Amino acid sequence: MTAVRAILATITFETDVPHPKVRGVVDGYQPHHRFEWADFLTTGIHRYGDECRHYPGETLKMRIEFPFWSYFGSNVSVGDCFEISEASRVIGHGVVDEVLGPTDADAV
């Protein structure tokens, strides 16, 4: 079985989008992500490293695990920007701070 690959990212849950995520999210949240260079959405698992609920307006440094890394992994680079969405509903944005290898992702 292939290890999950991940990124460390700085994300912001937006307040100025239609229907922001007002109920907040917790560790394990699995929204979609669209990178600037991709024409598809991919699911990622958010790991906030705490048990808090996070709300629109917050900016966080966190880890995102991508179970389907093989579809786009070689294209992901530090500085890449991406949208966070629930299908077509954009709820936030992020930027890649670091790309983690399989060992790094498992250890974080």
N, C-alpha and C positions, 0 to 999 in steps of 0.2 A: 504494500500500500504506500502511495506517495504521501510524504508529509505535506501538511498545509503550508502554503507560503503566505507571507504577510507584508504589510507596510506599516511604518509609523507615520502618522499624519497629524496635521493641525486642521481641525474642522470647525465650522461655525454652523449652528442651526439657525436658519434665517427667521426673522420676524416680519420682513417685508415681502413675503410671498403669499399667494392665495392659499388659504387653509394651512397655516403653519402647524407644526406638530405640538399643539398646546398641552397635550397630556404628558409630554415628555417621553424619554426613552431610558432604558436601563442596559446594563452590561448584557451582551448576548443579542441585542437588537440586530436584525438582518435586513437592512434596506438594500435597494439597488444602487449601483454606482455607474456613472458614465464618464469615462476619461475623454479629454479633448480630442484625442486621436482615434477614438473608437466610435463605431456607429451602432453599438449594442449596449445593453445594460447587463451588469453582472452582479450577482449577490455577494455580499461580504458580511462577515460577522464582526460587529463592533465590540471591542474589549476596552472598557473605560478604566479598568483597574480599581473600581470602587463599587459600592453598593448604592450609590446615589442615583436619583432620577435627574436627568439633564433636559433642559428646556430651551425653547427658542431664545436667541440672544446670547447663548453661551458659546464660547470658543474653547475647545479642548485639544490637548495633545493625547493621542490614543493610538491603539493598534487595530488594524482591520485585517482579518484573516480571509483569504479567498480560496474556497474549496476548488474552484475551476481555474486555477492559476495558469495551467498549460495553454489556455486559449489566448492569453495576452501577456503573460509574465515577462517575456523578453522585451516588450515595449514599454514597461513601466520604469520611469526614471525619477530621481530626486528632482523636485520642482514641478512635476506634472500636476495640473489642476483637474479636479473632477467634481461632478455634481452628486449629491446624495438625494435619492428620490424613493418614492413609493409609487412604482409604475411611472405614470406621466406627471405625477405631482412632486415637483422639486421642493425639498425641505431644507437643504443646506448645501454647502460647498466645502471643499477641502483642498489641501496641497500635500504632496508626498514629501516627507522629511527624510525618510530612509527606507530602503528596500531590504527586507530581511530574508535570509536564506532559510531553508527548511529547519536547520538546527537552531538558528536564532529565533525563529517563530515559535518553535516548540518550547524554548527556554524562557521566553518573555512572559 
